[in-house]
Amino acid sequence: MRQLKFKYAKASNFLCFGPEGIELKFEEYGPIVVVQSQNLDVVDENGKAASNGVGKSSLPEIVVYALFGKTIKKPKKLSHSDIINFQTGKELSVEFQWDEYRVVRTRTRKGKTDSGTLRLWKSAEGDWTKENEITKGGMPATQELIESIIGLSYEAFVNIFIFTDDISSCFLECDGPTKREIVENLLSLDKYRGYVESAKEALKSFKDDIKLLAKDYDHLLVELASGKQRVTKVETQETEWLAAKKKEATVLKSSLEKKEKELSESDGDGALKAYREAQAEIAELTEKIPEYKEQKANLVAVMEEVKPKCSKVTDTEAIFARQYRDANDVLADCVATIAKHKKIVDSIKKDGLKECPTCEGSVDETKSGKILLKSTEIVAAETARKKELEAAVQHEKQQLDETRALLKKLTDMSQQVQTRIESFEAEVTKAQARISQLARVKAPDTSALQMLLENQIGELKQQIVTKETEIGNSPFKEILVTIQKELVDKQKECDTKKTELDTAEAEIPYYDFWVKAFGDNGIRKYVIDGIIPALNSRVAYWLQYLIDSRIRLEFDNKLEEKIDRYPFKGRPYVYHGMSGGQRRRLNLTISQSFAYIRELNSGASPSVVWLDEVTMNMDEVGVEGIYRMVCELAKDKQVFVIDHNPVLLQMLDGCDTIQLEMKDEVTKMVQ
C-alpha cells in the first residue's frame, strides 16, 4: 500500500490563525503528538485560562483545505469567505507538502465576492521553482490532478484522516440506506449512484421516446387501414359504375339492333341499306385520306433529308475512287521499277553487262559495278517504299469500301421511302376513286317511318360511341391512382416507423442492463459483499484494543450489524440500549475498520491520523481502550490527539506536544 508521507503544513489568515500563521513540521514530531491549548480570552476567577475554543480542530483543516478546498466540518455551509480570518480579512494562504509534492492555495475576499489561486509543484529535492511547477490551466484541472495523485476523494480522505466526537453521524447511528450510502462513499462507489440515476433517466426518456414512436406507429396504422378502406370503397364504386355503364351500353346496342332490324324489314329492295353502307364507307375513307397524306408528307420530308446526304456521299465516293486508282497507279510504277532493276542486277550477276540499259553504249567492268550498286540500292529503296504504298492503297480501299457501303445504305433507304410514298399515293388515289364510286349510290325515296328509324339509329350509334368513350375514361381512375400512391407512401412510412420502433425496443435490454448493473443489486452490492469478510475481520481486530474483545460485532451483506457478548451468553446486545461510552467505542472500531478497508480499496494511506475528542462521555475503562488504539495506530501512522480527558492525557504524558494559544481571538503556536 502506498503511504502518503506528510511533511509540512502551513496556514495564515485561515480560520482562527492570523497573519503570523502557524507551521506544522510533521517529521520533527514523534509517532504520538498531543495537541494542547489555552484561551487567554477566557479566564476564570482564579486567573486560569480556558482550554476550549482555541482552534485545535483547525489544524487538520489546514491539510484538508489545502488538498481539496473544503473544510472538514460543514463544508456545504462554510463558504471560502467564511474561512478567511475575520479579524484580519487579509488573503488566506494554506500550504501542504507530502511525498514529493507541494500545494499552495490562497483566497482573497473582495466585498461580497472572493477569488483564489491553486498551485502545485513536484520535486523530490524540495526545489519549488517554476521549472518544477505542474499547475494545470485553471483551478478545476489542478484540483483534479491533486486528487488523482492522492488517489482519494474528499469524502474518503476525511474518513480515514480524522475521527471526531460527533457520535450522531457515526455509522451505527444511521438507518440502513444511510449506512449503505456511507460505505459506498468510503469505497468511492458514490459515482455509481449517479450512474444509476442517469441510467434510469435515460431508460425513462428512451421509453418515453418509444411510447411516442408507438403512438405515431399506431396512428399510421389507423391511417393505413383507412387508406385501404378508401381504395376498396373507390374500387367498389368504380366496379359498380362500370357495370352500370356497360349495362347502359348493352341496352343501347340492343336498341340499335332492334332499330336496324325494323329498318331492314321496312326496306324491301335493300336500297336504303346499300345507301347507308355507302355513306358509312365514304365517312371511313374520308377519315383515312388525311392520314395517308400526312404519312406521305412525313416520308417526303425524310427524302428531302436523305437526298443531300446521298449526293454528298456520292461525291465523296468519287473522290475516294480516284484516290484509290492513283494510289494503285503509283504502286504499279513502284513494282515495275523494282522488277526492272532486279532484272539488271540478275543480268550483271549472271553474264556481266556489256551494254548500258539507258543509253545502249558499251560498258566496261568498272561502270558495270557502279550500275550494279545503283540498281541494288534502287531495289532496296523501292521495296521499302512499296510497303508504304501498299498500306496507303489499303487505306484508300477501306475508305472507298466504307463510303460505298454508306452510299448503298442511303440508296436502299431512299428506294424504300420512295416505295412507301408511292404506296400512300396509291392508297389516296384508290380511296378517292372508291369515294367517287360510292357517291353514285343515291339516296332512295324513303317513308317517314324509315326516316325516323334512320335518325334513331344514327343517334343510338352516337350514344354508343359516347358511352364506350365514357367507359374508357372512368372518373374513378385518377382518384384511384392518387389514393393508391398515398397508400404506398403510407405503407413505406409505416414500415420505416416500425423499423425505428423495433430497433428502439431492441435497445431496452441495454438500458435495463445498466440500470441493474449500477443499481442496488449490481456492481455496488458486488463490491460491498466482497469487503464484508475483510471488514468483519478488521472490526474484530480493533475490538480487542477498544473493548478487550468482550463484545463481538459482525455485519451481514446488508450491512445490518449483530452485536453479541463474548463469550456469547444467550442474549445479544441492542445497540441503542448500550451506554454512550460503549457505543462510542463501537463506532470508533467501525470507523477505523472502514478506514482500513478504504485504504485497501484505494491503495493509498495518509501517514497521519487525527483523533479529535474521541473520549467524550467515556469511563476510565473506555479511555484505556482508546489509549490502546492510539498506541496501535502509532505503529504505522503519526497520531495527533486532541482531547481533554485527564486520564488519557496522563497516559500520553511524555509524548510530543503542540501548544496553541489564543489571544484577541487569534491563535498561534507557542513553545
Residue pairs with C-beta under 8 A, 6 or more apart in sequence:
1 599
1 600
1 603
1 604
1 605
2 151
2 603
2 604
2 605
3 604
3 605
3 606
3 607
4 98
4 99
4 150
4 604
4 605
4 606
4 607
5 98
5 99
5 607
6 26
6 63
6 96
6 97
6 98
6 606
6 607
6 608
6 638
7 25
7 26
7 27
7 97
7 98
7 99
8 23
8 24
8 25
8 26
8 95
8 96
8 97
9 23
9 24
9 26
9 59
9 62
9 63
9 66
9 94
9 95
9 96
9 97
10 21
10 22
10 23
10 24
10 62
10 93
10 94
10 95
10 96
11 17
11 21
11 22
11 58
11 62
11 92
11 93
11 94
11 95
12 18
12 19
12 20
12 21
12 22
12 92
12 93
13 19
13 21
13 84
13 85
13 88
13 89
13 90
13 91
13 92
13 93
14 58
14 61
14 62
14 65
14 83
14 84
14 85
14 92
14 93
14 94
15 55
15 58
15 61
15 83
15 85
16 54
16 55
16 58
16 85
16 662
16 665
16 666
16 667
17 55
17 58
17 85
17 666
17 667
17 668
18 85
18 87
18 88
18 666
18 667
18 668
19 85
19 88
19 90
20 666
20 668
21 93
21 668
22 59
22 62
22 667
22 668
22 669
23 669
24 59
24 62
24 658
26 607
26 608
26 638
29 638
29 656
29 658
30 638
30 655
30 656
31 634
31 635
31 637
31 638
31 639
32 630
32 631
32 634
32 638
32 639
32 641
32 652
32 655
32 656
33 638
33 639
33 640
33 641
33 655
33 656
33 657
33 658
34 641
34 643
34 649
34 652
34 655
34 656
34 657
34 658
35 56
35 59
35 640
35 641
35 642
35 657
35 658
35 660
36 51
36 56
36 657
36 658
36 659
36 660
37 51
37 54
37 55
37 56
37 659
37 660
37 661
37 662
37 667
38 49
38 50
38 51
38 54
38 659
38 660
38 661
38 662
39 49
39 50
39 51
39 52
39 53
39 54
39 662
40 49
40 661
40 662
40 663
41 53
41 662
41 663
41 664
41 665
42 49
42 50
42 52
42 53
43 49
43 50
44 50
51 644
52 644
53 662
54 660
54 661
54 662
54 667
55 660
55 662
55 667
56 612
56 642
56 660
57 72
57 73
57 164
57 612
57 642
58 667
59 610
59 640
59 642
59 658
60 72
60 161
60 162
60 610
60 612
60 640
61 71
61 72
61 73
62 94
62 96
63 96
63 161
63 608
64 70
64 71
64 72
64 154
64 157
64 158
64 161
64 162
65 71
65 83
65 94
65 105
66 94
66 95
66 96
66 103
66 104
66 105
67 96
67 103
67 146
67 147
67 150
67 157
68 143
68 146
68 147
68 154
68 157
69 80
69 105
69 116
69 118
69 139
69 143
70 154
71 78
71 83
72 158
72 162
72 164
75 154
79 114
80 92
80 107
80 109
80 114
80 116
81 107
81 109
81 112
81 114
83 92
83 107
84 90
84 91
84 92
84 107
84 108
84 109
84 114
85 92
85 666
87 664
87 665
87 666
88 666
89 109
91 106
91 107
91 108
92 106
92 107
92 108
93 104
93 105
93 106
94 104
94 105
94 106
95 102
95 103
95 104
95 105
96 102
96 103
97 103
97 126
98 607
100 122
100 123
100 124
101 120
101 121
101 122
101 149
102 120
102 121
102 122
102 123
102 126
102 128
103 118
103 119
103 120
103 121
103 146
104 117
104 118
104 119
105 116
105 117
105 118
105 119
106 116
106 117
107 114
107 115
107 116
108 114
108 115
108 116
116 139
117 139
118 135
118 139
118 142
118 143
119 133
119 135
119 142
120 133
120 134
120 135
120 136
120 142
120 145
120 146
121 128
121 129
121 132
121 133
121 134
121 135
122 132
122 134
123 129
123 132
134 145
135 142
136 142
136 144
136 145
147 153
147 154
150 157
150 604
151 602
151 603
151 604
152 160
152 598
152 602
152 604
153 188
155 185
155 186
155 190
156 185
156 186
156 187
156 188
156 598
156 602
157 606
159 185
159 186
159 591
159 594
159 595
159 598
160 594
160 595
160 598
160 599
160 605
160 606
160 609
161 606
161 608
161 609
161 610
162 609
162 610
162 611
162 612
163 588
163 591
163 592
163 609
163 610
163 611
163 612
163 614
164 612
164 613
164 614
165 612
165 613
165 614
165 616
167 173
167 580
167 583
167 584
167 587
167 616
170 583
170 584
170 587
170 590
170 591
171 179
171 182
171 587
171 590
171 591
171 594
172 561
172 575
172 583
172 586
172 587
172 590
173 583
173 587
174 182
176 558
176 559
176 560
179 559
180 520
180 528
180 559
181 190
181 193
182 594
183 189
183 528
183 559
183 594
184 190
184 192
184 193
184 524
184 528
186 594
186 597
186 598
186 601
187 527
187 528
187 531
187 597
187 598
187 601
188 601
188 602
189 523
189 524
189 527
189 528
192 518
192 522
192 523
192 524
193 518
193 524
195 514
195 518
196 514
196 515
196 518
196 519
196 522
199 511
199 514
199 515
199 517
199 518
200 515
202 511
202 514
203 508
203 511
203 512
203 515
206 504
206 507
206 508
206 511
207 508
209 504
210 501
210 504
210 505
210 508
213 497
213 500
213 501
213 504
214 501
216 497
217 494
217 497
217 498
217 501
220 490
220 493
220 494
220 497
221 494
223 490
224 487
224 490
224 491
224 494
227 483
227 486
227 487
227 490
228 487
230 483
231 480
231 483
231 484
231 487
234 476
234 479
234 480
234 483
235 476
235 480
237 476
238 474
238 476
238 477
238 480
241 474
241 475
241 476
242 471
242 474
245 467
245 470
245 471
246 471
248 467
249 464
249 467
249 468
249 471
252 460
252 463
252 464
252 467
253 464
255 460
256 457
256 460
256 461
256 464
259 453
259 456
259 457
259 460
260 457
262 453
263 272
263 273
263 450
263 453
263 454
263 457
264 273
266 447
266 449
266 450
266 453
267 273
267 450
271 444
272 444
272 446
272 450
272 454
274 441
275 441
275 442
275 443
275 444
276 454
278 438
278 439
278 441
279 438
281 434
281 438
282 435
282 438
282 439
285 431
285 434
285 435
285 438
286 435
288 427
288 431
289 428
289 431
289 432
292 424
292 427
292 428
292 431
293 424
293 428
295 424
296 421
296 424
296 425
296 428
299 417
299 420
299 421
299 424
300 421
302 417
303 414
303 417
303 418
303 421
306 410
306 413
306 414
306 417
307 414
309 410
310 407
310 410
310 411
310 414
313 403
313 406
313 407
313 410
314 407
316 403
317 400
317 403
317 404
317 407
320 396
320 399
320 400
320 403
321 400
323 396
323 399
323 400
324 393
324 396
324 397
324 400
327 389
327 392
327 393
327 396
328 393
330 389
331 386
331 389
331 390
331 392
331 393
334 382
334 385
334 386
334 389
335 386
337 378
337 382
338 379
338 382
338 383
338 386
341 375
341 376
341 378
341 379
341 382
342 375
342 379
344 353
344 357
344 371
344 372
344 375
345 372
345 375
345 376
345 379
347 353
348 368
348 371
348 372
348 375
349 372
352 365
352 368
353 363
353 367
353 368
353 371
353 372
354 362
354 363
355 361
355 362
355 363
356 362
356 363
356 367
356 371
357 371
363 371
446 454
516 522
517 523
518 524
525 557
528 557
528 559
529 557
531 597
531 601
532 555
532 556
532 557
534 597
534 600
535 555
535 593
535 594
535 597
536 554
536 555
538 592
538 593
538 596
538 597
539 553
539 554
539 555
539 589
539 590
539 593
540 549
540 552
541 593
542 588
542 589
542 592
542 593
542 629
543 549
543 551
543 552
543 553
543 589
545 625
545 628
545 629
545 632
546 585
546 586
546 588
546 589
546 622
546 625
546 626
546 628
546 629
547 582
547 585
547 586
547 589
547 625
548 625
549 566
550 565
550 566
551 563
551 564
551 565
551 566
551 573
551 582
551 586
552 563
552 564
552 565
552 566
552 568
553 561
553 562
553 563
553 564
553 586
553 589
553 590
554 561
554 562
555 561
555 562
556 562
561 575
562 572
563 572
563 573
563 574
563 575
563 578
563 586
564 572
564 573
565 571
565 572
565 573
575 583
575 586
578 586
580 617
580 618
581 617
581 618
581 619
581 621
581 622
582 622
584 614
584 615
584 616
584 617
584 618
584 622
585 618
585 622
585 625
585 626
588 614
588 626
588 629
592 629
592 633
595 609
599 605
605 636
605 637
606 637
607 637
607 638
608 637
608 638
608 639
608 640
609 633
609 637
609 638
609 639
609 640
610 639
610 640
610 642
611 626
611 630
611 639
611 640
611 641
611 642
611 643
612 642
612 643
613 642
613 643
613 644
614 626
614 643
615 622
615 623
615 626
615 643
615 645
615 647
615 648
618 626
618 645
620 647
623 645
623 647
623 648
623 651
624 647
624 651
626 648
627 648
627 651
627 652
630 639
630 641
630 652
633 639
640 658
641 648
641 652
641 655
643 649
658 669
659 669
659 670
659 671
660 667
660 668
660 669
660 670
661 667
661 668
661 669
661 670
